[in-house]
Every structure is written in structure tokens, then in C-alpha cells.
């Protein structure tokens, strides 16, 4: 098939259906009627000789052929969009722009206060919204340009994404001040004998710490399991439980909550916290400015 045989608008509808899975939502996003979206899909089905999407209780699910096309179509549309917008620059001092950044609760605690304070000086009309990395399909949302950037330990963002390291952080043992293990070094025997709060942070790579401990044969006495890091400071402050957390989090919450932390007795890899963006936004002037601003602010 040659490019002149296909209407680019049909690929835009196709790309939107991949993300939204509902004809009604695609119509709303593109300012079209639902019959117009259905007609575009019918034309594309005929051109490509495939159903492309099938109706299910969960919405329009792509066929294997549609999944095969998905990444290439999304990438190509992103490159076209970037090329057309490349002439327009981004002046942070005057621009009015809303950005959406994916991050987990650690990112919100460690990352947001400093970023927002710096943006208020450099880009007074720029606003930031966040989404939790685990609460949305981050890959699809970034492909659809609904999320501009993501920050974290996100091994699921591979093909079609760029990334740049912001920092590396080791894991430490967090406890209340005055805990019997509140000292410079904790032995592995003391660690295993203590009781723990464990964090199962879905949608992030922080499960790595648990996997390493399991492979090493370390058996923790887990008294409590929680789905995120936000409550850990409150829990540890009022109990004798230990928590395994990234040092970046420990540094932010230790003083305000009266906590201490020590080197972890289990030897673990030091994960990288990266900044991610989709290829379609690689040359977008506003996206380029924001990610360079973030790197300059945090990478040191």
C-alpha cells in the first residue's frame, strides 16, 4: 500500500481508538460525531483488510494486526506533529501551559516541592498536574500525549520511549527514633528478627527490593502490608516496625516525623530514578524545555 492511498485522518482515529477504546470518547476528543468515527473505522478496515477492533464489555479491543500497527502508527503521528510544531518555540517567562507528569507517592514527596518552587520563578504561568503511575495505563496515556513526562523506576516504559537518569538511590531501613535498632549499622540477624511494614507498590520497579531479599533467602516478619509509601512515615513513627524504603524518601521524611534510617543489611542493587518521555514528544518545544529544566534542577 502506498501513502497516497490512505487518509491520514483515518490513522488519527485508529490511534485514538487504541487509547480510548470507546467510539464516543474518540468522537468527543476529535470533535466528530460518533457516526463519523464509525465511518472512518469502516473505511480503514476496508483499506487494510482487517477488523482492527472487536467490541467487548471492556470496549473496542485491538486485533493482533492492530496491535502490530499500534506502535509504528503512534510513533509516525508523533513525529509528524513534532515536525509541524518545531518552528514554534517555548518562552517559559510568558507561556501558559499545563503539564501532566506521572509519578508515584515518593515522587510527589521528593520531587514536587522543589519543582513547583523553581517553576514559580522560571515559568509563572505554567501549571502541573500529576497522575499516579499505577492508577493509569501510563504507556497508553503517554503515547496519546495525555501525560507529558513520567518520573520513577519504570521498567515497563521501553520501546518508543526516551529516558534520562535523574539520580540513583539506595535502599535503607527506616525506623522511629529511639527504636532498639536506631543505630549506625543493623545486622542481618537483627533485621530478620524485627517486625516490618512492607510496601507493595504496583506499577513501579520498587518490588525489586523484595525480590532481592527473597532470592537472598531473607525472611522478614511482615506485620503489615500497604500499597504505597505515603503512610509509612505515620506507621513507623508510632510503632516498632521497620520499613525498607529508598533513601530519597527517608531523607525527606526523617526529620519531620522524628525518624532515623540506617544502611540496609542486605546487599541490593542501586536503582536509577529516570525521567521518561514518549518519542512523539521528543522535539516538542515545551516538552524539551520542561525536561531540560528538570534535569538541570535534579540531576546533580
KENUNU-571914 format. One record per residue (C-alpha): residue in one letter; x, y, z. Coordinates in Angstrom, 1 decimal. Each point is the difference from the previous one (the first is absolute). Layout:
<recs>
REC	A	X	Y	Z
...
</recs>
This chain:
<recs>
REC	X	0.0	0.0	0.0
REC	X	1.2	3.5	-0.9
REC	X	-0.4	3.0	2.3
REC	X	-2.2	1.8	-2.5
REC	X	-2.5	-2.8	0.3
REC	X	-0.8	0.9	3.6
REC	X	-1.5	3.0	1.7
REC	X	2.2	1.1	3.0
REC	X	-3.2	0.8	1.9
REC	X	-0.9	-3.7	0.1
REC	X	3.3	-0.8	1.8
REC	X	-0.8	2.8	2.5
REC	X	-3.3	-1.7	0.7
REC	X	1.7	-3.4	0.3
REC	X	2.6	1.4	2.4
REC	X	-2.8	1.5	2.2
REC	X	-1.9	-3.3	0.1
REC	X	3.1	-1.8	1.2
REC	X	0.1	2.3	3.0
REC	X	-3.7	0.7	0.8
REC	X	-1.6	-3.3	-1.2
REC	X	-3.3	1.8	-0.3
REC	X	-1.5	1.6	-3.2
REC	X	-1.8	2.6	2.1
REC	X	3.2	1.2	1.7
REC	X	1.9	0.1	-3.3
REC	X	-2.8	2.1	-1.5
REC	X	0.1	2.4	3.0
REC	X	3.8	0.3	-0.2
REC	X	0.1	0.7	-3.7
REC	X	-3.1	2.2	-0.2
REC	X	-1.8	-2.5	-2.2
REC	X	-3.3	-1.8	0.1
REC	X	-0.1	-3.7	0.9
REC	X	-1.2	-1.0	-3.5
REC	X	3.0	1.9	-1.4
REC	X	2.4	-2.0	2.2
REC	X	-1.8	-3.3	-0.9
REC	X	0.2	0.9	-3.7
REC	X	3.7	0.7	0.2
REC	X	0.6	-3.3	1.7
REC	X	-2.0	-1.8	-2.7
REC	X	2.1	1.7	-2.7
REC	X	3.2	-1.0	1.7
REC	X	-1.2	-3.6	0.5
REC	X	-0.7	-0.2	-3.8
REC	X	3.4	1.5	-0.9
REC	X	2.0	-2.3	2.3
REC	X	-2.1	-3.1	-0.4
REC	X	-0.3	-0.6	3.8
REC	X	-2.7	0.7	2.7
REC	X	2.6	1.9	2.0
REC	X	-2.3	0.2	3.1
REC	X	-2.6	-2.3	1.5
REC	X	-2.7	1.0	2.4
REC	X	0.3	-1.4	3.5
REC	X	-1.5	0.9	3.4
REC	X	3.2	2.0	0.7
REC	X	-0.3	1.9	-3.3
REC	X	1.6	-0.2	-3.4
REC	X	2.9	-2.5	0.3
REC	X	2.7	0.0	-2.8
REC	X	0.6	-3.0	-2.1
REC	X	3.5	-1.5	-0.2
REC	X	0.5	1.9	-3.3
REC	X	-1.0	3.3	1.6
REC	X	2.4	-0.7	2.9
REC	X	2.7	-0.6	-2.6
REC	X	-0.7	3.4	-1.5
REC	X	-0.5	1.9	3.2
REC	X	3.5	1.1	1.0
REC	X	1.0	0.9	-3.6
REC	X	-3.1	2.1	-0.6
REC	X	0.3	1.8	3.4
REC	X	3.7	0.7	-0.7
REC	X	-0.6	1.3	-3.5
REC	X	-2.8	2.3	1.1
REC	X	2.1	1.3	2.8
REC	X	2.9	0.8	-2.4
REC	X	-2.3	1.8	-2.4
REC	X	-1.5	2.0	2.9
REC	X	3.5	0.9	1.3
REC	X	1.2	1.0	-3.5
REC	X	-3.0	2.3	-0.6
REC	X	0.4	1.6	3.4
REC	X	3.8	0.3	0.0
REC	X	0.0	3.6	-1.2
REC	X	-2.0	1.2	3.0
REC	X	2.2	0.6	3.0
REC	X	-0.8	-0.1	3.7
REC	X	0.7	3.1	2.1
REC	X	-0.4	-1.1	3.7
REC	X	-0.3	3.6	1.2
REC	X	-3.2	0.6	-1.9
REC	X	-1.4	-3.3	-1.1
REC	X	-3.2	-1.3	1.5
REC	X	0.2	-3.8	0.0
REC	X	-1.3	-2.8	2.1
REC	X	2.2	-3.1	0.3
REC	X	-1.0	-3.4	1.4
REC	X	2.8	-2.1	1.6
REC	X	-0.3	-3.7	1.0
REC	X	1.6	-0.9	3.4
REC	X	-0.6	-2.0	3.1
REC	X	-0.4	1.3	3.5
REC	X	3.8	0.1	0.6
REC	X	0.2	2.3	-3.0
REC	X	-2.6	2.2	1.4
REC	X	1.8	0.3	3.3
REC	X	3.5	0.3	-1.3
REC	X	-0.5	1.6	-3.4
REC	X	-2.9	2.4	0.0
REC	X	0.8	2.6	2.7
REC	X	3.3	0.9	-1.6
REC	X	-1.3	-0.1	-3.5
REC	X	-3.0	2.2	0.7
REC	X	2.0	2.5	1.9
REC	X	2.5	0.3	-2.9
REC	X	-2.8	0.2	-2.6
REC	X	-1.6	2.9	1.8
REC	X	3.1	2.0	-0.6
REC	X	0.9	-1.2	-3.5
REC	X	-3.4	-0.6	-1.6
REC	X	-2.7	1.8	2.0
REC	X	-2.9	-1.0	-2.3
REC	X	0.9	-3.7	-0.2
REC	X	-2.2	-2.4	2.0
REC	X	0.7	-3.6	1.0
REC	X	-2.4	-2.9	0.5
REC	X	1.1	-3.5	1.1
REC	X	-1.4	-3.5	-0.5
REC	X	1.1	-3.0	1.9
REC	X	2.1	-2.3	-2.2
REC	X	-2.0	-3.0	1.1
REC	X	-3.5	1.5	-0.3
REC	X	0.0	0.5	-3.8
REC	X	1.4	-2.0	-3.0
REC	X	3.0	2.2	0.0
REC	X	1.3	-1.3	-3.4
REC	X	-3.2	0.7	-1.8
REC	X	-0.5	3.4	1.7
REC	X	3.5	1.2	-1.0
REC	X	-0.5	-1.3	-3.6
REC	X	-3.2	2.0	-0.2
REC	X	1.8	3.1	1.4
REC	X	-2.3	0.1	3.0
REC	X	3.0	-0.4	2.3
REC	X	3.0	2.1	-1.0
REC	X	2.7	-1.5	2.2
REC	X	0.5	-2.7	2.6
REC	X	2.4	-0.3	2.9
REC	X	1.0	-3.1	1.8
REC	X	1.2	-3.6	-0.2
REC	X	-2.1	-1.1	-3.0
REC	X	1.4	-3.0	-1.8
REC	X	-3.3	-0.4	-2.0
REC	X	0.8	3.1	-2.1
REC	X	2.4	-1.3	-2.6
REC	X	-0.7	0.0	-3.8
REC	X	-1.1	3.4	-1.2
REC	X	1.3	1.9	3.1
REC	X	3.0	2.0	0.8
REC	X	1.4	0.3	3.5
REC	X	2.7	1.9	1.9
REC	X	1.3	-0.8	3.5
REC	X	-0.7	2.5	2.7
REC	X	1.5	-1.7	2.9
REC	X	0.9	-3.3	1.6
REC	X	-1.2	-1.0	3.5
REC	X	0.8	-2.8	2.2
REC	X	-2.5	-1.8	2.3
REC	X	0.2	0.6	3.8
REC	X	-1.7	-1.2	3.2
REC	X	-2.4	2.6	1.4
REC	X	-1.1	0.0	3.7
REC	X	-1.1	2.4	2.7
REC	X	2.6	1.8	2.1
REC	X	0.7	-1.9	3.2
REC	X	-0.8	-3.4	-1.6
REC	X	2.3	-2.7	1.3
REC	X	1.6	-0.2	-3.5
REC	X	0.5	3.7	-0.2
REC	X	3.7	-0.2	-0.6
REC	X	2.5	0.4	-2.8
REC	X	0.0	-3.6	-1.2
REC	X	-2.6	-2.8	0.3
REC	X	1.1	-3.6	-0.4
REC	X	-1.9	-2.4	-2.2
REC	X	-1.0	-2.1	3.1
REC	X	-1.5	3.1	1.6
REC	X	-1.8	1.0	-3.2
REC	X	-1.6	-3.5	-0.3
REC	X	-1.0	-0.1	3.7
REC	X	-1.8	3.4	-0.2
REC	X	-3.5	0.5	-1.2
REC	X	-0.6	1.9	-3.3
REC	X	-2.5	2.1	-2.0
REC	X	0.3	-1.1	-3.7
REC	X	-0.9	2.2	-2.9
REC	X	-1.4	-1.6	-3.2
REC	X	0.2	2.9	-2.4
REC	X	-1.6	-1.3	-3.2
REC	X	0.9	1.7	-3.3
REC	X	3.5	0.8	1.2
REC	X	3.3	-1.8	0.2
REC	X	0.2	0.2	3.7
REC	X	-1.0	-3.7	0.3
REC	X	3.7	-0.6	-0.8
REC	X	0.9	0.4	3.6
REC	X	-2.4	-2.8	1.1
REC	X	1.2	-2.2	-2.9
REC	X	3.7	0.4	1.0
REC	X	-0.8	-0.8	3.7
REC	X	-2.0	-3.1	-1.0
REC	X	2.8	-1.3	-2.3
REC	X	2.5	0.6	2.8
REC	X	-2.1	-2.2	2.3
REC	X	-0.8	2.9	2.3
REC	X	-3.2	-0.6	1.9
REC	X	-1.6	3.1	1.4
REC	X	-2.7	-0.1	2.7
REC	X	-2.6	2.1	-1.8
REC	X	-2.6	1.3	2.4
REC	X	-1.6	2.5	-2.5
REC	X	-0.2	0.3	-3.8
REC	X	-1.1	3.3	-1.6
REC	X	-0.4	0.9	-3.8
REC	X	2.0	3.3	0.1
REC	X	2.7	1.9	1.9
REC	X	-2.1	2.9	1.1
REC	X	-1.1	-1.5	3.3
REC	X	3.4	-1.5	0.9
REC	X	1.2	3.0	2.0
REC	X	-3.1	0.1	2.2
REC	X	0.1	-3.8	0.6
REC	X	3.7	-0.1	0.8
REC	X	-0.2	3.1	2.2
REC	X	-2.6	-1.8	2.3
REC	X	1.3	-3.6	0.0
REC	X	3.1	-2.1	0.2
REC	X	-0.3	-1.1	-3.6
REC	X	2.8	0.4	-2.4
REC	X	-0.5	1.0	-3.7
REC	X	2.2	-0.5	-3.0
REC	X	-0.1	3.2	-2.0
REC	X	2.0	2.0	-2.5
REC	X	2.5	2.4	1.6
REC	X	-1.5	2.9	-1.8
REC	X	-3.3	-0.5	1.8
REC	X	1.8	-0.5	3.4
REC	X	1.8	3.3	-0.5
REC	X	-3.2	1.9	-0.4
REC	X	-2.1	-1.5	2.8
REC	X	2.6	-0.8	2.7
REC	X	0.1	3.4	1.7
REC	X	-3.7	1.0	-0.3
REC	X	-1.1	-3.3	1.5
REC	X	2.7	-0.6	2.5
REC	X	1.5	-3.1	-1.8
REC	X	3.4	-1.5	-0.5
REC	X	1.4	-2.1	-2.8
REC	X	3.0	-2.3	-0.4
REC	X	1.8	-1.8	-2.8
REC	X	-1.8	-3.1	-1.1
REC	X	1.5	-3.3	1.1
REC	X	-0.9	-1.8	-3.2
REC	X	2.3	0.9	-3.0
REC	X	-2.3	1.3	-2.7
REC	X	0.5	1.7	-3.4
REC	X	-0.3	3.8	0.0
REC	X	-3.0	0.8	-2.3
REC	X	-0.1	3.0	-2.3
REC	X	-2.9	2.5	0.1
REC	X	-0.5	1.2	-3.5
REC	X	-1.9	2.6	-1.9
REC	X	-2.1	-1.6	-2.9
REC	X	-1.7	1.5	-3.1
REC	X	-1.6	-1.5	-3.0
REC	X	1.6	0.3	-3.5
REC	X	-2.9	2.1	-1.3
REC	X	1.0	2.8	2.5
REC	X	3.7	-0.3	-0.6
REC	X	0.2	3.3	-2.0
REC	X	-3.0	1.8	1.5
REC	X	1.5	3.4	1.1
REC	X	-2.0	0.1	3.3
REC	X	0.9	-3.6	0.9
REC	X	3.6	0.6	-0.9
REC	X	0.1	3.0	2.3
REC	X	-1.6	-1.6	2.9
REC	X	2.1	-3.2	0.0
REC	X	3.2	2.1	-0.4
REC	X	-1.2	2.1	3.0
REC	X	-0.6	-3.1	2.1
REC	X	3.4	-1.5	-0.9
REC	X	1.8	3.2	0.9
REC	X	-1.9	0.3	3.2
REC	X	0.4	-3.6	1.3
REC	X	2.7	-1.9	-1.9
REC	X	2.9	1.4	2.0
</recs>
